[in-house]
Amino acid sequence: MEIQPRRPTGRGPAEYFAGDVLIDPVLQSTTSGLAVNEVRFSPGARTAWHAHGKGQTLVVTDGEGRVQTRGEGAVAIRAGDVVLTPADEWHWHGAAPDRYMAHLSITEGGIEWGDQVTDADYGAAG
C-alpha cells in the first residue's frame, strides 16, 4: 500500500489554457496512467482545443460552463452534468462568460494539444 500526499494547486499553463485556471491533482496512477484532476475555471477561462488518446470524462461539480466538439456547436454544462468524450475527439471546455465552473477531469493515456479557442469562437458558444 502507498499513501500519497496531496500535491499543491497549480495554474493551467498559458500555452494550453486561456484565462485563470487552477488545477488540483487528485490522483496520478503510476501503473495505469489514470489521472484525476479538479480543475477550476474563472469566468471566460477555457482550455485550448485538445484530444485524449483514451478519451476523457468530466464531472461538473460547480458553476456553469461550455463544452464543444470540433465541427459541432457548443453546449452549456452545469453542476451535476457528466461529459463523456471519446478517444481522439477534438474538443475544448471552460467556464461560462459570467460564471466560474469546476469539474473533475478523469483521463487515461496521453493528450494532444492544438490551437487556442479564439475569443470569436468562444463568444459564439452559448
C-alpha distance (Angstrom), angle and dihedral (degrees) to the residues before:
residue distance angle dihedral
M1 . . .
E2 3.80 . .
I3 3.79 125.6 .
Q4 3.77 111.9 -158.8
P5 3.82 120.4 -157.3
R6 3.79 117.1 -125.6
R7 3.80 111.6 -91.7
P8 3.83 120.6 -131.7
T9 3.79 125.0 -92.9
G10 3.80 113.6 -95.7
R11 3.79 134.9 -164.5
G12 3.78 119.7 -112.4
P13 3.83 105.5 -107.3
A14 3.82 114.4 -109.0
E15 3.81 91.8 -125.9
Y16 3.85 89.8 64.3
F17 3.82 103.4 27.1
A18 3.81 138.0 45.6
G19 3.80 116.9 -147.5
D20 3.79 129.1 2.9
V21 3.80 112.9 -29.5
L22 3.81 125.6 168.8
I23 3.80 121.4 -161.1
D24 3.79 124.5 -161.5
P25 3.81 112.8 -170.5
V26 3.81 109.4 -137.3
L27 3.81 101.8 172.0
Q28 3.79 136.1 1.8
S29 3.79 111.7 178.0
T30 3.77 115.4 -149.9
T31 3.81 91.7 -159.8
S32 3.83 108.1 43.0
G33 3.80 103.5 22.7
L34 3.82 90.2 -120.2
A35 3.80 111.6 154.9
V36 3.79 129.1 -173.4
N37 3.80 120.4 -172.6
E38 3.78 132.6 174.3
V39 3.80 105.9 -137.7
R40 3.81 124.7 -168.2
F41 3.81 121.0 -165.6
S42 3.81 124.0 -164.0
P43 3.83 115.7 -137.6
G44 3.81 109.1 -62.8
A45 3.81 94.6 9.1
R46 3.80 117.5 131.2
T47 3.77 146.8 159.9
A48 3.78 125.1 -99.0
W49 3.81 117.3 -110.5
H50 3.79 108.6 -71.7
A51 3.81 144.4 158.2
H52 3.81 132.0 -149.0
G53 3.80 120.2 -140.2
K54 3.81 91.9 -138.6
G55 3.81 99.5 25.3
Q56 3.78 132.8 -104.7
T57 3.78 136.9 -107.8
L58 3.79 120.3 -154.5
V59 3.80 121.2 -165.1
V60 3.81 108.1 -165.5
T61 3.80 106.7 -142.3
D62 3.80 102.3 174.6
G63 3.79 143.6 2.6
E64 3.79 129.6 7.1
G65 3.78 131.4 -66.2
R66 3.77 147.9 159.6
V67 3.79 132.6 -112.8
Q68 3.79 128.0 -173.1
T69 3.78 135.9 -175.2
R70 3.81 114.4 -148.9
G71 3.80 109.8 -93.5
E72 3.82 94.3 19.4
G73 3.79 134.6 83.9
A74 3.79 122.8 -91.8
V75 3.79 118.6 -99.2
A76 3.81 129.1 -150.9
I77 3.81 115.8 -119.4
R78 3.80 127.5 -165.8
A79 3.79 140.3 -174.7
G80 3.80 109.4 -60.7
D81 3.81 95.4 28.7
V82 3.81 119.6 123.5
V83 3.81 117.3 -152.9
L84 3.81 117.6 -159.4
T85 3.80 113.9 -163.6
P86 3.82 115.6 -172.0
A87 3.79 123.4 -132.5
D88 3.82 115.7 -71.5
E89 3.84 94.8 5.7
W90 3.82 111.6 142.8
H91 3.79 111.9 -131.4
W92 3.80 146.2 138.0
H93 3.80 134.1 -146.7
G94 3.77 137.2 -171.3
A95 3.79 147.7 131.0
A96 3.78 127.6 -49.6
P97 3.82 114.6 -101.3
D98 3.80 93.1 -102.4
R99 3.83 103.3 25.8
Y100 3.76 135.1 59.9
M101 3.80 119.8 -126.5
A102 3.78 133.9 -157.7
H103 3.79 128.1 -167.8
L104 3.76 142.7 166.0
S105 3.80 110.9 -117.4
I106 3.80 114.1 -152.3
T107 3.80 116.1 -171.1
E108 3.77 140.8 157.1
G109 3.78 124.6 -161.0
G110 3.78 129.8 2.9
I111 3.79 135.1 -23.8
E112 3.80 130.1 -142.3
W113 3.80 116.9 -152.4
G114 3.80 125.3 -150.6
D115 3.80 137.7 175.3
Q116 3.78 125.1 -33.4
V117 3.80 116.6 -96.6
T118 3.80 104.3 -106.7
D119 3.79 121.6 -125.5
A120 3.84 88.1 -116.8
D121 3.82 92.3 54.3
Y122 3.80 91.6 44.2
G123 3.82 91.4 48.2
A124 3.82 90.0 53.4
A125 3.79 90.0 54.3
G126 3.68 109.1 89.2
